[in-house]
Amino acid sequence: SCSRAKDVTMPAKLPVNFFSTRSPVIDLFRGQLDYADQLRQDSEIVLYFFYAPWCGQSIAAREEIERVASRLSDQVLFVAVNCWWNQGKCRKQKHFFYFPVIHLYHRSFGPIEYKGPMSAVYIEKFVRRVMTPLLYISSRSKLLDFLSNYEPGVVGFFEFNASPQPPGYLTFFTSALHSLKKDYLGTIRFGVVTDKRVAEEISLVHSGSVYLHRHANTSLIYPKDIMNFTAENICKWALENREMLIRWLRPHGGKSLLLNNELKKGPALLIFIPYNPLEEIHPLLDEITKVALEYHKCNKNQAAEPDLQHVGDSDSPAFDSSVTDAHLKFSETFPIAKSPCCNTVVLPQWHSISRTHNVCELCVNQTLGVKPNKVHVPHCNFLEIEAALDSFYLQEHTFFQVISNTIECSNFLSFYSPFSYYTACCRTVNRHFLSFIGSEKTIFQTPKVAFSSHGKKDNTQFSIPHIEDRNCFIPDLNISSTNITGLSCRTNKTLNLYLLDSNLFWIYAERLGASRSTHLKEFAAIVDLKEEVHYVLDQNQSLVGPTLENFIKNFSVLYSPLKRHLVDDPSVHFHEEHVVTEVTTNTFHEIVFLSAKNVLLLYYAQWCGFCASLNHIFIQLARLLPPDSFTVARIDVTRNDLPWEFMTDRLPTILFFPHQRKEQSVKFPEDFSVNLPNLLKFILHHSRLSSSEPCTKECLHKESVLQQGHISHLEREIQKLRSEISALHQAHDQLEAQLSEARREEQRLQQQKHTLEKQHKTLQLHSNQLQATYDQKNQELLEMAEKLQELADASENLLKENALLRILLASRGGKLQSKDEIKEPFQSELTLSEDNDLSPSTATAAVEEKRIDNIDTIETEHSSGNRTE
């Protein structure tokens, strides 16, 4: 019976060094995880680089790790472990779903996994954050620098008058490591203050207090009486209450929902800047941070604060006095006691002028004659806004201007109070939202200094959503500057601000519309996923604070002047000789809408196989239709964006645009097969309906000329077809000749095939004979080998017998010698008693001699018996 063949597997090759032997990285290429743990016991900071030798990302990250190790090897131990070899302990204990994996240990704390970009500068920055999770703040200026950073800051105050550390310091230190473990981006910065005078700047009095700084909202102090003072609780409290004015996005390159989840939150401003995390100063990032801070600064107290606005809360006594004095001084100069509440109002358009709107900002103010007092006043409410709207609509005839090149303002008294009045400032905008008419400014002017209610924490409790609580335009003040302070709270089109490193993620900027040829990788775009639009900042403008402010303000106004950006296909080149015109986003309106011809447009995609099968039909159709009246075009929907009214969810789709009513496009019926006759009937039917006026003599003459042109055109096409038919006949004859030659060649090859088959059979017969001969000779060799084995066994037995005979002969010689020695004394005795008769000794000697002879006989027989065997 045939036994089943066993599976044969090749053992894995032994691993080799992944890093160079001269590298500062210790390479445990056999996966010695236990040895790595021993090395970790002697080092304070350890970086583990788990890799797979075949992994392309591990190979790419190897050089980056070596760069970091060459800079930090004197402070950090770098260990690389092969976690793929099946005999290694790392493969048996660790189960990673991807490679490479970087783990950091700070003494006994860890592992802290790094999930950022595999770039040397980012890895080094993260390692340095793990090395020094707390920043020492020794002076007031350093405290200002720490709190003015765009990243959230947590400050702990500890007096080092105890040994070795004050109570709670190690807990605070561990909480900083916990934040790095939970958020690899390191968006929370932890600092420690040891000077009591510096701590008092942020209202920290008791040692062990923790302070969370926030720019746009009230800063917080860790509630020890509510939550236990543990590292996990401090980290959780900071993460939950942190303020994210601007966020970094770092896609890891694989499939993820990172961008989708962020864009679903609302309109997003994506800013691409070249960023090096190891640089100490980032001027462009600081400027963007300043814009983000102003955009989210909804609390007016902060708008009027001096340089300490990013340090203290309004609860600080020293801070309160300075701010109050500043407010009183300004109130004496401009006696307006109450910060105005503003809202945007759109006037109804005129029937005769349907392309313009008047947009007004309606604000609530107090009479200039009333001097303010120090009493806290709440924000305005809906009743005041409603009263202002009533007064405004009674006075709206004042603003019915056809086209206003300036901003017109008017004041009118309130119904409820003789000391209050309302201000309305209006301007004219275009219905198509392309640009503002007249003034170059994009939003209404606002005063430089905000009027505050002097409120403390209660300011946010009276805020009402969807009321634009901001500074209005005051005609009496000659102020020309504009700002975006608190704009995120004054509009329903609030933007989320995101930063991306253009050195790593420039491909995303190119997909959004950035130029590939630019050398300065700076780009900004607003993406509104809900409205399915996005706007691109002109790359000819430098990416600075004022440019971003104008970009944000133009998006935030009611009638945005920003033009929607549509992605075009840059690879399309147009040639006049093409019978089918290729349409792109930039040429869509020119070819389809602005053209005086009838347009037949095909929507297709590169992956659509049925779309490709229609190419020859559209080429024939373009040749049949007169080019001076019809345009046959197509557009690739996967490479071009289209206006939403012309989007389609099915491919291929065919639309016909009559030349006199382009807005009434007609779709080719889906239940009709797409062929040349059906397309011609469809086009002719809808092109005839394009004119509903009665035809005059001139029209009949033009129609006859057009028909004659059609006839001549068809005759030319028929002549072309005849010439093509004759060419096809000639090609057919040539093809027949080639086919006959191919048949002859096939017959010749068949004969060669038969000959080769006969030779193959003969060779097969010889092979069988040789196999039989081989088997016979093999059997004879086996028999011969058995006989030789028997002869070898016999020869070995003879050698053993020969050795035994030699032993017997030697023993026989010794016995004969002893026999001669025995006979000598007996001979002497016989000589002495020869005269006597037979004596007992003689008889004894005779008996002894007989016994010896018997023994010799027995030994001789035994040796002969052995030889016989």
Steps between C-alpha positions, in 0.01 A plus 500: 500500500617852418585708806395866505780743431597718794489879480843646448559845647815706483613629839520876535837658437688620800454874558784741438582847628241758404706795620867550427747376758631857528153638568425640847184286499531162674358250251347188656436333166413165660213650698666479844227683687623375839841652435334824399318510834832452678647796311203714598571452870825695473372797294268787584357555151471208256360495148391163357477471122306183414543415134455230237796459260277469193281803584554794267393753764744349749778531243404862430485585872837338571694800371279741697559307823874504439492879457322543831733253673808682371374816677360353821697178557683657795169553682265233361554130445382393154413130462371341179326163533414264214144404584443282192739202541288208615763368742545831679338581831364829366290318237366263763405770753405800282221503243525815288259574217742731320868589483699687608392567858681744730470474877665732750564439870572764761656297780222267614223688317392368164460399234420834333420418139596749231247516215620811320679538166807283450719805455817569697397848615161384628643193675773710663245757615287228662803340667600837643146549634528162675843592634374828647122474540502807730633840403654702780355854516732721697384853419200705400622539142534124460151460639370741236677308226366171632138616517505684167566179310216367286515165680305467828717557807477338842706662777570348840629698798730313742725651767819299523559554870462132585729207429516334257188635322198693617175305537321442173795582275558141384127465435505810281812373323330168427188676371715669233621157388139377498404782263774397257380142521139590422569771241811433292476844338592653836246780478512572875813664642578449868700753697606535861545819703705508820495876566201617700503848345484354149219264605295791630482638146260216418324500838687198638561546872529154656772254415365205300247707304454429128387762249357443148536803275242579233512795262138554400327355808549526873811321625455224758664378819502130579218427751673297769190500715299321231757276327780298653846636425625213280694499176214344305248753631722799423561376145130426447400842638745680272394307190130556562528873571776601261435765240581409139514822301694336222580132448769309318391227259753229428352216289706184539474405132268200537125469486342711770204730568712780643422764236141384461428524872650848525328637190164370619521736797445801272685729259874464539791727416795281403834681514810333354833638624854360500567405859811388683412403858862537617520869416466730799306776322224470242401848379235378256347266758493781756319724253242230423456439873434868553229492232343191660504664842330814371247291308396305810523785750131544580550650846529878460698538822791339325469732203562806717766345720859620485801278435408275792195368321651159447618464859235566760132457550272784589507362853850626566493815720790670328353424166154632590629840602695562181213394278245708692712812473540451129124462455416808704749710310361392168139544615563860581619563148227304320190492723345172388414291801384182343660276240269488197322189377497459125317283252499470122185594307429444128262747339244365249618549142325729259291339231657712231852430619525133579875463513582718799438480872551747782667340798488692828658461841254598772645598839358603836670800672434742782454873473826691492385736774481234772819457698583136588536374851688208650194278538525166320253491213404178324515445127204607291221252454256399230248770602744775410584335169130458424434866577790601280365288214156661532648847487725404215226364275302822556802697382621267226395733218802709595731233361320423172784604275552345158872456534684640799874546462543587868387375837196701610415530869200637684392533861140479629355500850370200687133448577562413864766739625576862407862441597555217248537515126567252219770524234463342156782492242420361153682420181405347163613151397462298182263206497765275345726561800798566278620819661382801691411799285681820584702482820808279507443406863344166559315558827372793696752705687533460874674711764839400623403480868203292614254634754478261789243443771776451764351162575704213629394140463136592455565641154454167332180411682293765320627417152223408258576280197455633147505864618801674351636649822770724363622854451303696245605773266483839667497784248620756751829318550741534212652154523602320181644172625309173502546188712348158555492508879231259617377432147449130579224597745338755269416281206339166430783416258756425769829359373710228658869576448745222414873494426683253279871468435550567130833315508309177570146550368535725195313241292182598686559864408541406135170313506336810644636720223857594591748550221755225455765733360517730800821504702348655813275234644243726665133451429160562660155370407154498657306175462127491572394138484133572564471747211736290285720798415848614576684828453870548434712794611682654205855365503630825358425655838740439784366290784505761778260610771309772309455272200353225718277750678355624170455142385308412817291818490406451135376152586313611811289779347145424396565543127848360463709650220716189484484306178453127524806305393444216254762234441613483139690236307840650413592210269238587236636675190269638238552473127282658238505192284322289761144435389386437862578790731641419844336719766657585836389701799658820367345468154157367601319836491683616189429191290159408635326822606672784317517322167236580235490137388297200604711292736479125557697416815605152614583438866756218526774358720825320429388191689166479314532228237161571341597867463804401297283290268309816400806685370464386137128594503574855614781533247262402219236734638745792513594439136137488389383815679600839353780646718367857468173408676578203724773416750553144619692502829578283797623554858679269743305531826773330703756768416277807494260665740164612365235738633254315715210551256689304234621212717401144413496174689501273197751442222485544211258795493421701186363855517391722213519882538296688233674817387209736584409355841810354654348501847240244383728209435348168391621161614521209256241237605652213693262241352628572145807327369789733430563471127544739209136505371353558846746778575426672169123481560547631855713795386285596203181477703619733776689736267177565300321592824760764577311762296132569568464813280323481160737458209522794256633511141843580630466212741390269217792614289739433789333165556539405134862610507547297814332199341714541189801517725385184671455327164843605374648396831330161479620457139854568610457251779362243254800556271728451798317180589535368142871568502521328838305203358743467207789519741332232707464278191870534426581422859266199478690363194830549676361325803383204286848463353651509846247241618585260213868537580422434862306184408797366300727578787258317729509188279879504498501528875254209525737279299790598720282421796426145374871440433590616847231276649648193321845588624358544844344153490830343386687677776236385744551135389879532540445652838285201607765255378774683681287502813452118477875450450569726793263303724662166396854622566387643826358160607827324406699750698279436802560123475874549460502724805326231706766239401780737581342559837495122566868468403587786730316331788685165433834673488428666832418159656826352368698781651337435836581121477861572403543715807351223718738237351798719580386520857462118521840442347660729749329321788605158357861606483492606864351168608764296312775693671345431842472132410872476432573664831283239680663201325852591622442430875314183419795379295735560790279308732481208258875493487535482875253208532586304195629207701187469694182344393200685391435771756202727570677801349541325170138420489416858590721636219341268250157608608604868480641461152184332383293783643710763321463312173124496542493873564703565185264286300194688628654840423594386151146386431356827633724712275418286198131541582534874505664498161218293362243743619 
